Amino acid sequence: MDNMGPLAHTLNASGGTESAGFLNDLVAQLWPNINIAGCNMVKDIVEPILASTLPGPLKNLKFVKIDLGDVPMHLSEVDTHKTSAGGIQLEMDVTWESKSDIELDGSMVPKIGIERIHLKGRLSVLLAPLTNVIPCIGAAQVAFINPPKLDLDFTDAANIADLGIISGTVRQTILGIIGGMAVLPNRFLVKLDNTSDWFKTYQPHIGVVRLTIERAVGVSGPKKSGAKRLLAKIIKDVPDCYCKVTVGAEEVWRTSTKKNDHDPEWNETHDFLVSDFDQNIVLDVDDDDVGADDDIGEGSISIKDILLGGGSKDIALSHKGERTGAHLTVHAKFFNLVSDASALSASESQGEGQFCGLATILIASALGLDGKRDELNPSVKVTWGAKEFRTAIKTYTPGTDIFNPSFDQAFRFPVTRDLLDSQASFRIALLNKETETGAVEIPFADVLNGPDSGVVDAFDVGNGATVRASVTLKGLKIAQ
């Protein structure tokens, strides 16, 4: 007899993974082209972000040589299935042990060479929407399900980079760029059909996981060295523990700090958006210390595994690959996102950090812009309550239509109790550079009472211009 509910059926739906022989053959044949395209992306996308995020003298680093080498990425464990929105999703393990030749140089630091890149992760390739026109796929969206593991081997500057701040800073900055572009819920979009409709291409979240960090047991404190270790002996230091929680590339949440406790108890709850059941819940317990906080231990579990385990789990904590003897108790509930106004309430979401639902604004394009093409740098800003987002700023290049630019971006606003009570209007503004050229406000009630709790339109923002946008509201319903 089948006693599984719909959620358990979904979690167990995979028919198993397959080998990726033909895909690896394809990647090997395409690798010279992928190498050139990848090098161009690094120069055009990564270098400006390095300049804006690296600290101090590292801001001057520029790529003076980029060659990803002749060793292609290796794919394995491929799983293919159809999504609820009608697309096709391929999931696969990616391993890359490159023999690269990359050099960064700056005016205030020694030249830095990277001779090997070690990358490992699980990749999701979403093909959607499916169409009746060749190539039958409107777009491909690529993302790592969880942040990948990345290590860099340095060459000429190894004595400086491997042992100093440069190695960690460059690595963390690159991981941050990957996370912002291609770790769920972020996806790197490649249009295969320029007429593809963003509203059909966008893949919505599958739900919300509500995590409760109950307590940690057996925390002995971090392994300290030097002056900190001596001080700990003198004052019999007991750790002041807090826990950081991350799911994919979503914002990190931190519990409160429990002072002087080897068995800290929090019982604190927070909601996270879920894009894939294989996303990991990463838990990092730290000691709140003077100066820099000390790492006590880290553990992780996939959303799928904790839900299949009944929603509760004692997770062992490790420090630098070694078990600490401590464990952390975590509880999880999963909520589906549904188009039901009655589900959009605060009845089950009373605590801080808990959602009542989700508002999603999709910005497809702007139409009918006026002005000189070389003076147009359009973007769209969306606002709800105190939170606002902005699309990328477009610039004219040959072959693009700067008067009718496509943005194809999604913005998510968790619905909290205060937003639900205020029923504030959604605001969509069209900007040229930093100047607002027009705007429209969409009443909350119009969205809530629209078909499937949403509105889709080319909204008039004034001066003959429109912004094609979709605004939807989803409530939470506990998954069975």
N, C-alpha and C positions, 0 to 999 in steps of 0.2 A: 504494500500500500504506500502511496506517495503522500507523505505528510509535509512536504516542503511547501512553503508559501511562495508567492511571486518573487520576492527578493532573493530567496535561496536559489530558485531556478535561474534567475539572472546571474547570480554569482558563480553558478556551476555550469554556465551555458557553453563554455569553450569546448570544442571537439578535440582539442589537443594541438600541439605545435607540429610543424613540418620543417624539413630541411630547406635551405635556401640556395641550393646549388646553382640554379639558373640565374637567380638574382646576383650572386657573387660573380658569375661569368659576365653578366651585364655590367656590373659596377667596374670590373677589371677592364672591360673594353672601353668604358666611358671615362676611366680615371684620368687620362691626360686632359680631357675637356673639363672634368670636375675640378682638377687641380687648378687650371687657369681661372675658372669661374670662382672657385673658393678663394684664391689669392686676391682677385679683384674685390670680392666682398669684404675680405679682411681689411684691405686698404681703404675702401670707401665707407665701411660701416664701423669696423672695430677701432680703427685709428682715431677718429674724432671722439669716440666714447672714452678711449683711454686718456685722451687729452683733457676731457672734462671731469674724469673721476679719479685719476691717479694723483697721489699727494705730492706736494712740493716739487723738487727737481725732476721727478719722474714724468711730470706733465709734458716735458719737452721731447719725450721719446717718439720717434717716428720709425716706421718700417722702411729700411733701406734695401732689404732683400726678403722675398717671400717665395718659398718653394716647398710645397707640402710633400714632396718626395714621390717615389714611384711605387710605394706600398699602399694598395687600396684598402679601404675599410672592409671588414669581414662581417657578414650578416649570418644570423642563425636563429633557430627557434621561432619560426614565422607562424603567426596565428592570424587568420582572416575571418572576419564576420561582418554582418550588415548592422548598421547603426539604427537606432530608433527613428532617426530623421531621414532614413532612406539612403544613406551613403554607404560606402565600403571602407572598412578600417583594417589596415594591416599593422600588426605589432611584431617587432623583431628585436633581437639583441644585436647591438652594434659594438664591435671591438676594433680599435685602430691602434696599431703599434707602428707609428710612422718613422721614417728616416728623413726628417725634414731639414731644411736649410733656411732658417729664419734669422734675420738680424734686426735689432732695434738699436737706434743710436739717438743720443740727445746731447745737448750742449753742456749739461751739467753732471752727466753720469757716464761711466764707461760703456762701451759698446756691449750689447747683450746678444748672445747667440743662443738659439734654441735648436738642438740637433735631433731631438726625439719628442714626440707627443704620444702620451698614453691615455686613451679615451675609452671609456666603457659605459654603456647605458642601454636602456630599453626604449626603442623608438616607436612612435605611433605615426602612421601615414594615413591621413583621412582623405578619401577621394569623394568629393561631393560638390555640387549636386550631380546626380546622374541625369544625362540628357539624351535626346533622340538624334543628336547631331554629332558626327565624328569630331573629336575623339570620344564622345559619349560621356566625358567627365568634364565638369566645369572648372574645377580647381583642385589642387592638392595642398593639404596643410600638414606640415611636418612639425613634430614636437617630441621631446623626451618626456616620458611619463613621470619620471622623477629626475632631479638634478643628476647629471652624469658624474662619474669619477674622472678626474683630470689630473695628470701629473706631467710636468715639463722637465726635460733634461737640458741644462744649460751648458754652453761650450766655453768660449773664451773668458766669460765673466763668471765662471762656475765658482771660483773662490769667493767671489763677492755675492753672487746671486743665490747660490744654493744654501749659503749659510746666513744670509742676511734678510732684510725686509723686502728686497726686490722680488725674490722668488715667490713668497707668499702673497705679496701685493699684486703682482702681475697675474698670478694664478686665480686669486679671488676675484679680480676685476674681470677676467675673461669668463669665469663661471657666472658672474653677475650679468654679463652681456648675454650669454647663452640663456640664462634664466629669464631675462626680460624679453627675449625674442622667441625662444623655442623650448620652454619647459612649461607643461600644463599649469594653468589654463592658457598660457600664451602659445600661439601656433604661428609658424612661419608660412605665409600664404604665397603660393605660386599659381597664378591664373593660367589655366590651359585654354580658356575661352574668354576673350576680352569682354564678351557680352554677358558673362555669367553674373547672375543676380546675387549680391551679397546676402540678401535676406534668406536665400535658399542655401547659400554656401556656409553660413555661420552655424557652428555646432554648439548648441546650448549646453549648460551644465546638466549633469544627470541628477544632482540633488545636493543635499547638505548633510554633513556629518556633525553631530553634536558630541563633543568630547568633554569628558569630566576627568580631570586629573585628581585622583583621590588622595594617594599618599605614596611616599617612598619609605622603604624599610631597610635598615642596615647600612645607612650612609656613614662611611668612616671618614669622609672628607677627602679633598684632593691631595695628591702626592706633591708636596712642596719641596723647594730646594733653597739652599743658601740662607739668606736672612729670614725669609718667611718660615722655613722649617725651624730655625732656632727660636723665633718668636712664638711659634705654635707650641713648642715644648715649654716655654716659660709661662705662658698664660693659659695653657691647656685649651687651645682653640677648638671650639665646636662649630661646625659649619652653619652658615646662614643660607639656607637653601631656597632656590627658586627654580622653576622649570620653564624652558623655552620650547614652544611647540610650533612646528611648521608642517604644512601639507603642500607639496609641489612648490610653485613660485608664489603662493599666496603670502601675505604679510605675516611676519613672525608674531606669535602671541606669547606673552610672558605672564606667569602666575605672580602672586604676591610673594614676598620673602618671609620665610619662617626662621626666626632667630634661634640660634643655639639648640639645634634639634637634629639628632641622628635619625629620627623617624618622623620627618615633617609630614603634616597632614594639611592638604589644601582644600579638597572638595570644591574646586573651582571649574567652571564650565565655559566653553567657547565654541562657536559654530564656524565651520570651514566649508567653503564651496568645493564640490567634488566634480572633477571632469572625467575620471576613470577609476574604477574600483581597485586597480593595481597601484594607485598612488600610495606612497608611504606616509605614515604619520611618524615624524622624526621628533624624538623627545631628548632634550639636552638639559641635564641637571647641573647647575653651577653653584658655586659658593660666592655670595655677595661679599666682596672683600675690598679693603682699602686699595686704591689704585686700580689695578686690573683684576677682574673676577677670575676665579680659578675653576677649571673644568673638573667636575666630579665624575660624570659618566654619561654615556649616551646609549639610547636604544631606539629601535624602530619596529614597526609592524605595518603591513599593508592594510588598507581599509577593508579589502576583501577578507583577509584572514581574521581580523578582529570581529567582523560581523558574522562570519561562519562559525566562529568560536563562541557565539552567544552574546557578543557585545561587551565582554569583560576580559581583561588579560593582565597577568602579572608579567612585566617586561624586564628582563635582566639588563643591567647597566654595565657597559664596558668602557674602559679608558685606554686609548691607544692600542686597541685590539685585545686587551686582557680583561677578563671578568673582574668586577669589583666586589662581588658578593652581595651587592645591593640590588633591589628591584623596585619597579614603579608600577602601581596599580592604576589602570586606565579603563574607563567605560565609554562605550560609543552607542549612539542611536542614529539611525539613518532616516532622513525625510526626503520624499519625492517632491519635486517642484511641480505644482499643478495650476492650471488656469481655472481657478475657482475662487470667487471673491470671498466666500465664506471661510476658505482656508487661510486667507490673509488677515490674520488677527494675532493679538498678543496673548491668547489664552494659554499657549504652551511655550511662550518665549518671554518669561518674566525677568530673567537675569541679565546682567550686563554682559555684552558680547554675544547675546543670542539674537537670531534673526526671526522676524515674522514672515519674511518672504524675500523676494529678489526682484528688483527693477533692472531691466536691461535696455540700453539705448544703442541701437545700431545706426551708424552714420555711413550711408552708402556713397553719396556724392553731393556736390553742389552744382547747380545749373544756372546759366544765364548771368555769369559774372561780367562786369563791365570795367573797362580800363585798358591801359597799355599792357601787353602781355609780359614785357620785361619788368613791369612794376607790380605785377600780381604775385603775392605770396599768401594764398588763401589757406585757412584752417577753420575748424569748427570746434567751438567750446560748448560742452554740455554741463549743466548745473542742476543739482537737486539738493535742497537744503544747504548745508555748509560745505558740501563736497562737490568738486568740479574736476572734469577731465578735458583734455584737448587732443585733437588729432595731430598727426604729423603736418608740418607746414610744407606746402607744395611749391615747387619752383619750375618755371618753364624750361623744358628741354625739347629739342627737335623731336617731333613725332607725338608729343603729348598735347592734349587739349586743356590748356590752363584756364579756359573760360568755363569749362564743365568738368572740373577735376573729380576723380574718384578717390575716396578715402578708405573705404572698406575696413572700418574699425568698430570694435564693440567696447562698450563701457558698462560696468556692473555696479549697481548701488544696492547693498544689502538694506532691506526694509527693516528699520528698527522701530521700537514703540513710539519714539518721539516723532519720527517722520510720518508714521501712520496716523498719529493724533493730529499733526499739523496739516496733513494733506496738501503739502506745498506743491506748486506747479513745477513742471519740468521746463527748463529753459534751454533753448538751442540758439547759439549765437554764431554768426558768420564773421570771421576776422580777416583782414588783410594786414599781414605783418602783426603788429600789436594793436591795431585800430579796429574796433568793432564797427562793422558796416551795416549790421541789421540783426534782428533777433525775433524769436517767436516764443511765447509761453503756452504750454500745453497743460490744461487743468488736470489735476489728479483724477477727478471724477470722470473725465472723458476717457482716460486710459482704463480705469477700473471697469467702466461700463461698456467698453468697446468689445468687439468680437474677440473671444478668447482672452479677455482682459488686456487689450492692446490696441494701438492705433498705428497705421502705416500710411504715409503720405509724402508728397513733395511739399513741404511746409514753406509758405511765403514768409521770407525774412526781410522783405522790403527792397526797394531800389531795383525791382524786376528780377531779383534772385530768389531761388528756392533751395532748400536743403532736403534731400530725400532721406528720410529717417524712419525708424521703427522704434516704438516705445512699448514695452510689455511689462506686466506685473504678474508674478507667480507667487502663490502661497505655499505653505508647507503642510504636507500630509505624511504622517508616520508610515514608513514602509512595513509591510507585513511579511 
